[in-house]
């Protein structure tokens, strides 16, 4: 899970988005996303897809 959260953070920074902007686009609060990015909150699958959508990226889940 840490790798996924780090990837979300990396994409957010590459796109020049603040955590506040992503939270606004998701319809949630900054503090919730901050907790997740700092490993103090759990990332749900639903929020993973919402977070990616807010940044304009696609999530692909692959089982091998």
C-alpha positions in Angstrom: 0.0 0.0 0.0 2.9 2.4 0.7 4.0 2.1 -2.9 0.6 3.1 -4.2 0.4 6.1 -1.8 3.9 7.2 -2.9 2.8 6.9 -6.5 -0.2 9.1 -5.9 2.0 11.6 -4.2 4.6 11.5 -7.0 1.9 12.0 -9.7 0.3 14.9 -7.7 3.7 16.7 -7.4 4.5 16.0 -11.1 1.2 17.7 -12.1 1.9 20.6 -9.8 -1.3 20.0 -7.7 -1.6 20.8 -4.1 -3.1 18.3 -1.7 -5.8 20.9 -1.1 -6.6 21.1 -4.8 -6.9 17.3 -5.1 -9.1 17.2 -2.0 -11.4 19.9 -3.4 -11.7 18.0 -6.7 -12.5 14.8 -4.8 -15.1 16.5 -2.6 -13.2 15.7 0.6 -11.1 17.5 3.1 -7.3 18.2 3.0 -6.7 16.6 6.4 -8.1 13.2 5.2 -5.7 13.1 2.3 -2.8 14.4 4.3 -3.3 11.5 6.8 -3.3 9.0 4.0 -0.1 10.5 2.4 1.7 10.4 5.7 0.7 6.8 6.5 -1.8 7.6 9.2 -4.9 6.7 7.4 -6.1 3.9 5.3 -6.6 4.3 1.5 -9.8 2.6 0.3 -10.2 1.3 -3.2 -13.0 3.8 -3.8 -10.8 6.7 -2.7 -7.9 5.4 -4.8 -10.1 5.7 -7.9 -11.5 9.1 -6.9 -7.9 10.4 -6.1 -6.6 9.3 -9.5 -9.7 10.7 -11.3 -9.1 14.1 -9.5 -5.6 14.1 -10.9 -6.7 13.0 -14.4 -4.9 9.6 -14.4 -6.2 6.1 -14.8 -5.8 3.2 -12.4 -5.1 -0.2 -13.7 -5.1 -3.2 -11.4 -3.3 -6.2 -12.8 -3.0 -9.7 -11.3 -0.2 -12.0 -12.5 
